[in-house]
Amino acid sequence: MDVRASTPFLWAFEEREKLLEFYERVSGARMHASFIRPEEMSTGDRIWKQRLVDIGTVTTQQAKDWGFSGVMLRGSGVCGDLQKAAPYDIHDQLDPDIPVGTRGDRYDRYCIRIEEMQQSVRIIVQCLNQMPSGMIKADDRKLCPPSQSRMKLSMESCAV
């Protein structure tokens, strides 16, 4: 069957398979690997801006009249956020910057979402810095069972 014409193609298929396995390990998709683009690539892109700047503009007054909240309200220039207005749990101990837009267009709302992701990382870092040191484990054995080594040694470890 082989007249020395198809062997290179079979070798190429083996190499292709290695590449597809690599794509799958990196991106989770075997055939159509998609990677997250860093925000600098899309934020400054000319075509991206043409599709978002001055499109879907909502003024501050419109946002208030229509009862907008969240990114739609902040994109229109209103600094309204529940983390600051009505903090609960440990939100009063954290110091996030609330991103607010100026133009009220889709580009402002996109930039706010990007900034919110960066602020989420900042909040996580603040929480980690405020977390007490030492072991953290609940006393409720239904939620946190004893270690396997203790369970094998004593029946009382399950009852305590």
Sequence and secondary structure as in RCSB ss.txt:
>XXXX:A:sequence
MDVRASTPFLWAFEEREKLLEFYERVSGARMHASFIRPEEMSTGDRIWKQRLVDIGTVTTQQAKDWGFSGVMLRG
SGVCGDLQKAAPYDIHDQLDPDIPVGTRGDRYDRYCIRIEEMQQSVRIIVQCLNQMPSGMIKADDRKLCPPSQSR
MKLSMESCAV
>XXXX:A:secstr
   SSSHHHHHHHHHHHHHHHHHHHHHS SSS      HHHHHT HHHHHHHTTSS   HHHHHHTT  HHHHHH
TT    HHHHS  TTGGG        SS SHHHHHHHHHHHHHHHHHHHHHHHHHS SS    S TTTS   HHH
HHH SHHHH 
